Amino acid sequence: METEESFNLAIRRMLRSSATHYVFHVTLSNFGFIRSNPELLLLMQNTIKDIARGTSGVVYPMRRGDQFVVFPIDVGPKIGEITDHLMQAAFPDRKVEGSPEHPLVKVFTIPRDYSALRETANACMEDPAKAAEGASAGVPAIRPIEEDLDGMLNAWALSRLEVALAEIDLSPYMRAQMVFETDHQGHWRPLFEECFTSITDLRRDKFPKLTLQTEDRMFAEFCRALDRRSVPEILRRHRFKPGHTRSFNISLSTCQAPFFERFIRESTDLERRTLIMEMNRSDLLHKPREAIKMLAAMHEAGLGTALDGITLDLLPFTNLHRLDVDYFKIALSPGHMSLLKDADCVASLKKLPRGKIILCRCEKDSALPVGQAFGLTKFQGWVVDRLATGGVA
């Protein structure tokens, strides 16, 4: 059970990293002559371990004798060679090499084959007795996600969500909200449009019983999973209409994904110049060197950059004014308004370049005069949408 749980965690890490991995499923349990021969079974298992050891792979043995091997991306050119080696070890004197339905080696490419790997892994980890009992009782293997997810978001629920997101069409849940700038005369002008996925609507339709807490670490992981699905669609739409300046949320791991790196290489100057990448503060706090390096690389490539998720209670404990980004998005939640009377918070706020600060999540009428009192001119939120479209400051 411990090894199986480790493999579960490894699958989740692979998906969150967005880097390419190759996973071999060596189906030793499919072949009776291997299962019934302890010496051959041990030979096969040791052969798999030797191959993994020489290629930086990690082996995860299953209870029925099967083994999963996780390889890094640089093993790609050697896949055929490794497969042939395993086939020769299993069938030294035989022409039988397994049927198309039951091959000796199944190769999964992650993240593309995540759902298929998840389904295969679940089948290998399932207790045969319980599986038979469930089948005889007519119980489905997996309940619908809206019935299955009930309670707090935890690691298990997150893994179910990651599987479900691969099948959900997110297009109906993609939203946009404008960031506005105002002048001393109260005139508003659109600055750029932020594209995002409406988690509220997605939760209502797909998993209404699941409780989400925005400050929880699991919620941040869930947002990263959403970004991996939504960012390709945002980039597609942007390439169709590149003159329109827009921003999008992206995690550090998604920045390093092959599809995003390919976009940077192949996009035009105009496409990059009218695109702003918003990185959440959690990536900066978790991996500061990598995050700063990535922000610098995106800036050099011609993209705009913003640090999102900044809260007033965080400001006194950071030196964010040293960070070279185009915008700092500071959330003005009602619960933190009192912090604007705190000397340390105010001092930290004043260190940031006023022209780079965007006061976001402005949901109350008091947000605008509070921001203007600090000399701020850039705002985002529902109350700002109403004022800007109505032409009243």
Sequence and secondary structure as in RCSB ss.txt:
>XXXX:A:sequence
METEESFNLAIRRMLRSSATHYVFHVTLSNFGFIRSNPELLLLMQNTIKDIARGTSGVVYPMRRGDQFVVFPIDV
GPKIGEITDHLMQAAFPDRKVEGSPEHPLVKVFTIPRDYSALRETANACMEDPAKAAEGASAGVPAIRPIEEDLD
GMLNAWALSRLEVALAEIDLSPYMRAQMVFETDHQGHWRPLFEECFTSITDLRRDKFPKLTLQTEDRMFAEFCRA
LDRRSVPEILRRHRFKPGHTRSFNISLSTCQAPFFERFIRESTDLERRTLIMEMNRSDLLHKPREAIKMLAAMHE
AGLGTALDGITLDLLPFTNLHRLDVDYFKIALSPGHMSLLKDADCVASLKKLPRGKIILCRCEKDSALPVGQAFG
LTKFQGWVVDRLATGGVA
>XXXX:A:secstr
 HHHHHHHHHHHHHHHH   EEEEEE GGG HHHHT HHHHHHHHHHHHHHHHHTT EEEE TTS EEEEEEGGG
GGGHHHHHHHHHHHH SS    B SSSBSEEEEEETTTHHHHHHHHHHHHS HHHHHHHHHHT  SS  HHHH  
EE  HHHHHHHHHHHTTS  GGGEEEEEEEEE TT  EEEEEEEEEE HHHHHHHH TTEE  TTSHHHHHHHHH
HHHHHHHHHHHHHHHSTTS EEEE  HHHHTSHHHHHHHHHS HHHHHTEEEEEEHHHHHHSHHHHHHHHHHHHH
HT EEEEEEEETTTGGG  GGGS  SEEEEE  GGGGGGGG HHHHHHHHHS GGGEEEE   STTHHHHHHHTT
  EE SHHHHHHHHHT  
